[in-house]
Amino acid sequence: MIRLQNLAGFKDINLKLSYRSQQLAFEYPFTISQGRTKTHQDALLVALQLGPFTGYGEAPAIAYYQVTVDKMMADLSAKKNLVEKFAFTEPERYWHYLHHLFPDNPFLVAALDMAGWDLYGQMKNKPLYQLWNTRWEHTPLTDYTIGIDTIDTMVAKMKAKPWPVYKIKLGTPEDIAIVTALRKHTEAKIRIDANAGWVLSEALEKIPQLAALGVEFIEQPLAKNDWEGMKVLYRESPLPLLADESCVFEQDVEKCQGHFHGINIKLTKCSGITPAIRMIKKARSLGMKVMMGSMNECTLGSAAIAHFLPQLDYVDMDGPLLLKEDPATGIHFDYGNVTLSDKPGLGIQWK
């Protein structure tokens, strides 16, 4: 494999961009608070080629962020020549270029940034976690998510997937009954994601009951902008509170101090790997826990999350486990443990 320092022979070769849409079908319909249900995940897949190397990236389309694959593809089509004209040497510079090229489309920037890092890792002949001077040790277990459904169905889903850590979607009048029923059938860790589905009085009532049921932490209990409510809940909650919808971009990390005990970083929402690296450093400087979560990505986007594992306290990267079929390989799941291929970059391969 050609090393980065030997790329002089490719100085006249431009980046080549290709992209396509992908519809990823879920094994089960996936429901979160406020009745939002999906049977599949639409995603944009991109590829950046430079000489003998090709890097890949993924961006899921999320309706409640007003992001569609058609919009991302339209933006790419309009500026494809500008994406390709950049003299690529390392991904941080490329992210800054893309950030200004697509200022209103962080999901698209995330996909291209991911591809840039994959490309760079291949050039350096190293997996990304090694480029970041981390070792594959003390990696957290990934949880397995159970979406909102009838209690019997949620119990059946859990029984069908024995796992050491479950993430349970809540935000219904039956929240306590759901967790009570699930707890009867497992000693596994249980995490709760309310997806901003509670108001303060509801959270103050439910969280102590969830603590008594052995819940590990609560993710995004209140509306994303309810900072006053979160200040009260932060003071009163017997369980740690992690921000998701309240922590999208880099500037949100500091806002979460004194309102949440930790943050959940989504690569797609924050606009990619490059800003996520800075968000982790900022959260650590503020004494906050760090989780990284998925948005139902396939193995491609999940591999990008996986390379951060040595830097995380918690992880939710079960996207490939929720899908009927996956267009890529490169991650192995073993009862919550995640291992990667030894290939450079993201280490993924198309089927």
C-alpha positions in Angstrom: 0.0 0.0 0.0 1.3 3.5 -0.9 2.1 5.6 2.1 1.0 9.2 2.5 4.5 10.6 2.0 4.7 8.7 -1.3 1.7 10.4 -2.8 3.7 12.9 -4.8 2.9 11.0 -7.9 -0.8 11.7 -7.4 -0.5 15.5 -7.0 -2.2 16.0 -10.3 -5.1 13.6 -9.5 -8.2 15.2 -8.1 -10.7 13.7 -5.7 -13.5 11.8 -7.4 -16.9 11.9 -5.7 -19.6 9.3 -6.1 -22.8 8.9 -4.1 -26.1 7.1 -4.0 -29.2 6.6 -1.8 -29.7 3.5 0.3 -32.9 2.3 1.9 -32.1 0.2 5.0 -35.0 -1.9 6.3 -35.5 -2.5 10.0 -36.1 -6.0 11.4 -38.9 -4.5 13.5 -40.8 -1.2 13.1 -38.9 1.3 15.2 -40.9 3.7 17.4 -39.7 6.5 19.7 -41.6 9.1 21.8 -44.4 11.2 20.3 -45.4 8.3 18.0 -42.6 8.6 15.6 -42.3 5.2 13.8 -40.1 4.0 11.0 -39.9 0.8 9.1 -36.7 1.7 7.3 -33.9 4.2 7.3 -33.1 6.3 4.2 -29.4 7.1 4.0 -26.9 8.8 1.7 -23.7 6.9 1.0 -20.7 8.7 -0.4 -17.3 7.6 -1.8 -14.2 9.8 -2.2 -11.5 8.3 -4.4 -7.9 9.7 -4.6 -5.5 7.6 -6.6 -5.6 4.0 -5.4 -7.6 4.9 -2.2 -11.4 5.1 -1.7 -13.0 6.4 1.5 -16.6 5.9 2.4 -19.2 7.9 4.4 -22.8 7.7 5.4 -25.5 10.1 6.5 -29.0 8.9 7.5 -31.9 11.1 6.7 -33.8 12.2 9.8 -37.2 13.7 9.3 -37.4 15.6 12.6 -34.2 17.4 11.7 -35.7 18.2 8.3 -33.0 16.2 6.5 -33.7 14.2 3.4 -31.5 12.2 1.0 -32.9 14.1 -1.9 -31.8 17.4 -0.4 -28.3 16.1 0.4 -28.0 14.7 -3.2 -29.2 18.0 -4.7 -26.6 19.9 -2.7 -23.9 17.5 -3.8 -25.0 17.7 -7.4 -24.8 21.5 -7.3 -21.3 21.6 -5.8 -19.8 18.4 -6.9 -16.9 20.1 -8.7 -16.1 22.1 -5.6 -16.1 19.0 -3.4 -13.7 17.4 -5.9 -11.3 20.3 -6.5 -10.0 20.4 -2.9 -6.3 19.4 -2.6 -6.8 16.7 0.0 -3.9 16.1 2.4 -5.6 15.6 5.8 -9.2 15.5 7.0 -9.3 18.5 9.4 -8.6 21.0 6.7 -11.1 19.3 4.4 -13.8 19.5 7.1 -13.3 23.2 7.4 -13.6 23.6 3.7 -16.8 21.5 3.6 -18.2 23.3 6.6 -18.1 26.5 4.7 -19.2 24.9 1.4 -22.4 23.4 3.0 -23.1 25.7 6.0 -26.7 24.5 6.3 -26.2 20.8 5.8 -24.2 19.3 8.6 -25.5 15.7 7.8 -23.9 16.0 4.4 -20.7 17.4 5.8 -20.6 14.5 8.2 -20.8 11.9 5.4 -18.0 13.6 3.4 -15.9 14.1 6.6 -16.2 10.4 7.4 -15.1 9.5 3.9 -12.2 11.9 4.2 -11.0 10.2 7.4 -11.4 6.8 5.9 -9.3 8.0 2.9 -6.7 9.4 5.3 -6.4 6.3 7.3 -5.8 4.2 4.2 -3.1 6.7 3.1 -1.4 6.3 6.5 -2.1 2.6 6.5 -3.6 2.8 10.0 -7.1 2.3 11.5 -8.5 5.6 12.8 -8.2 4.8 16.5 -4.5 4.3 16.0 -4.2 7.7 14.2 -5.8 9.2 17.3 -3.2 7.6 19.5 -5.6 5.4 21.4 -5.3 1.7 22.1 -8.0 -0.9 21.7 -8.7 -1.5 25.3 -11.3 -0.6 28.0 -13.9 -0.3 25.2 -17.5 0.0 26.5 -20.2 -2.5 25.5 -22.8 -1.3 23.0 -26.4 -1.4 24.1 -29.2 -2.9 22.1 -32.2 -0.6 21.6 -35.9 -1.6 22.0 -38.3 0.8 20.5 -41.7 1.7 22.0 -44.4 -1.0 21.4 -46.9 -2.9 23.5 -45.4 -4.2 26.7 -45.7 -7.9 25.5 -44.0 -7.1 22.3 -41.1 -5.2 24.0 -40.6 -8.1 26.3 -40.6 -10.5 23.3 -38.0 -8.3 21.5 -35.8 -8.4 24.6 -36.1 -12.2 24.9 -35.3 -12.6 21.3 -32.0 -10.7 21.7 -30.2 -11.6 24.9 -27.8 -8.7 25.6 -25.9 -7.3 28.5 -27.1 -3.7 28.1 -30.5 -2.5 26.8 -31.5 1.0 25.7 -35.3 1.3 26.2 -37.2 4.0 24.4 -39.8 5.7 26.6 -42.2 8.6 26.6 -45.6 7.0 27.1 -48.1 6.8 30.0 -47.0 3.2 30.6 -43.3 4.0 31.0 -43.0 2.5 34.5 -45.1 -0.5 33.6 -42.8 -1.1 30.6 -39.6 -1.1 32.6 -41.1 -3.1 35.4 -42.1 -5.8 33.0 -38.7 -5.8 31.3 -36.9 -6.0 34.6 -38.8 -9.2 35.5 -37.0 -10.9 32.6 -33.5 -9.6 32.7 -30.6 -8.7 35.1 -29.0 -6.7 32.3 -28.2 -3.0 32.5 -31.1 -0.9 31.4 -30.7 2.6 30.0 -33.7 4.9 29.3 -34.0 7.3 26.3 -37.1 9.5 26.6 -36.2 11.5 23.4 -37.5 14.7 25.0 -40.8 13.0 25.8 -41.3 14.1 29.4 -42.2 17.4 31.1 -40.4 18.3 34.4 -43.1 17.1 36.8 -43.3 13.8 34.9 -39.6 13.3 35.0 -39.4 14.1 38.7 -42.1 11.5 39.3 -40.7 8.8 37.0 -36.9 8.9 37.5 -36.9 7.8 41.2 -39.1 4.8 40.2 -36.8 4.0 37.4 -33.8 4.2 39.7 -35.5 1.7 42.0 -35.8 -0.6 39.0 -32.0 -0.5 38.5 -31.9 1.9 35.5 -28.3 3.1 34.8 -29.0 6.6 33.4 -31.6 8.7 31.6 -31.0 10.2 28.1 -32.7 13.5 27.1 -35.7 13.5 29.5 -37.0 17.0 28.7 -37.4 19.1 25.6 -34.1 20.2 24.1 -34.5 23.9 25.0 -35.9 23.3 28.5 -32.7 24.5 30.3 -34.5 25.7 33.4 -36.3 22.4 33.8 -33.0 20.5 33.3 -31.4 22.7 35.9 -34.0 21.5 38.4 -33.8 17.9 37.3 -30.0 17.9 37.4 -30.2 18.9 41.0 -33.0 16.5 42.0 -32.4 13.4 39.8 -31.0 10.2 41.6 -29.8 9.0 38.2 -27.2 10.5 35.8 -28.7 12.6 32.9 -27.2 12.6 29.4 -27.9 15.2 26.7 -28.8 14.2 23.2 -31.2 16.6 21.4 -29.8 19.3 23.7 -26.3 18.7 22.5 -26.0 18.8 18.7 -23.0 21.0 17.9 -19.7 21.9 19.5 -21.1 25.0 21.1 -23.7 23.0 22.9 -21.3 21.1 25.0 -20.6 23.9 27.5 -24.3 24.8 27.7 -24.9 21.3 29.1 -22.7 21.8 32.1 -24.8 22.0 35.2 -27.8 20.6 33.3 -26.6 17.2 32.3 -24.0 14.8 33.7 -22.8 13.8 30.2 -23.4 14.2 26.5 -24.3 11.8 23.7 -22.5 12.8 20.5 -24.1 11.8 17.2 -21.5 12.0 14.3 -24.2 12.9 11.8 -25.8 15.7 13.8 -22.6 17.4 14.9 -21.3 17.3 11.3 -18.7 14.6 11.5 -15.7 13.0 13.0 -13.6 16.1 13.1 -15.9 18.2 15.4 -16.7 15.0 17.5 -13.0 14.8 18.5 -13.2 18.4 19.8 -16.5 17.7 21.6 -15.0 14.8 23.5 -12.0 17.0 24.6 -14.4 19.8 25.7 -16.7 17.4 27.6 -13.7 15.8 29.4 -12.4 19.3 30.4 -15.8 20.0 32.0 -15.8 16.7 33.9 -18.7 15.2 31.9 -19.3 11.7 30.8 -19.2 10.9 27.0 -21.5 8.7 25.1 -21.6 8.2 21.3 -24.9 7.2 19.7 -26.1 6.0 16.4 -28.9 7.2 14.1 -29.6 3.8 12.7 -26.5 3.8 10.5 -25.4 0.6 8.8 -21.9 -0.9 9.3 -20.4 2.0 7.4 -21.4 4.8 9.8 -21.2 2.4 12.8 -17.6 1.7 12.1 -16.8 5.4 12.4 -18.4 5.3 15.9 -16.5 2.2 16.8 -13.1 3.8 16.3 -14.0 6.2 19.1 -14.7 3.3 21.6 -11.4 3.7 23.5 -12.4 7.3 24.3 -16.0 6.7 25.4 -17.8 5.9 28.7 -20.9 4.5 26.9 -21.9 3.7 23.3 -25.1 3.0 21.4 -24.0 1.6 18.0 -26.5 -1.1 17.4 -27.6 0.2 14.0 -26.4 -2.9 12.1 -28.2 -5.2 14.6 -31.6 -3.5 14.0 -31.4 -3.9 10.2 -32.6 -6.8 8.0 -29.6 -6.5 5.7 -26.4 -4.5 5.8 -24.6 -3.4 2.7 -21.1 -3.5 4.4 -19.0 -5.6 6.7 -16.2 -4.8 9.0 -17.7 -4.9 12.5 -18.2 -7.9 14.7 -20.7 -7.9 17.6 -20.4 -10.5 20.4 -22.8 -10.0 23.3 -22.1 -6.2 23.4 -18.4 -6.4 22.7 -17.4 -4.8 19.4 -14.3 -5.7 17.4 -13.1 -4.2 14.1 -11.3 -5.6 11.1 -7.5 -4.9 11.0 -7.9 -2.9 7.8 -6.7 0.7 7.7 -9.1 3.7 7.8 -12.7 2.7 8.8 -11.9 -0.9 7.9 -15.2 -1.6 6.2 -15.8 -3.6 3.0 -18.8 -3.6 0.7 -20.6 -6.9 0.3 
